[in-house]
Amino acid sequence: MSFCDHCEGQRFDRARILRVLRATRKRVQQDPDCSAERSLALAIEAIRTLEIPHLEPFDEVVEGEVVH
């Protein structure tokens, strides 16, 4: 079983976003004066800095089982 390019890209992007959010959480934990609002703003800004391409699914026939 394999994933189509579109879904594989989404899985990769999700992993990148989770890594960025975890790193942001560590930054916030080191600052005891960081408010919830500031924490969310930092998380949103961290994700905005990522370049996430948009992948369109292609109408092509692929051998074997493909998950979409």
N, C-alpha and C positions, 0 to 999 in steps of 0.2 A: 504494500500500500504506500502511496506517496501523496503529497499535497500538490495542488496546482500552484503555479507561480504566484497568483494573487493571494492565496491562503498562506503559503510559505512566507511571503512578504509580511503579511499581517502578524504571523507568529514571531518573526524576527523583530518587527517594530514593537510589538508588545514587550518583548524581552528587553529591548533598549529602553523603553519608557520605565519599566520596573526598576532597572538599574539606576536610572537618573533619579527616580523618586526615592530609592533607598539611600542614595548619596545625599540627597537633599534632607532627608530625615536625620541623617547623622549630623549634618551642619546645624539643623534646628535644635537637636538635642544638646549640642555644645553651647548653645546660647540660652541660658535660663530665662532671659527677659523677652524672648521671642513670643509674640502673641499668636493666637490661632490665625488671625487674619494675615499676619505677616508670613506665617508658615505656608498658608495656601498660596499667597502671592509668589513666594519663592518657588514653590512646586510648579505653578503655572508657568512662570518665566523659564524654569529649567526645561520644561517640555517644549515650550515655544522655540527654544534655541536648536532643537533637533531638526534635522532635515529629513522629513519622512516623505518619500515619493509615493505617488498614487499609482497603483498597478491595476490596470484593467484586465479582466479575464478575457482570454482569447477563445474563439470558437474553433477549437482544433481537436482532432481525435488523438487520444493518447492510449497507448497499449497498457493493459493492466488496470487495476483499481486505483482511481484518483479521487481523493476526498476534496470536496468544495463546499 
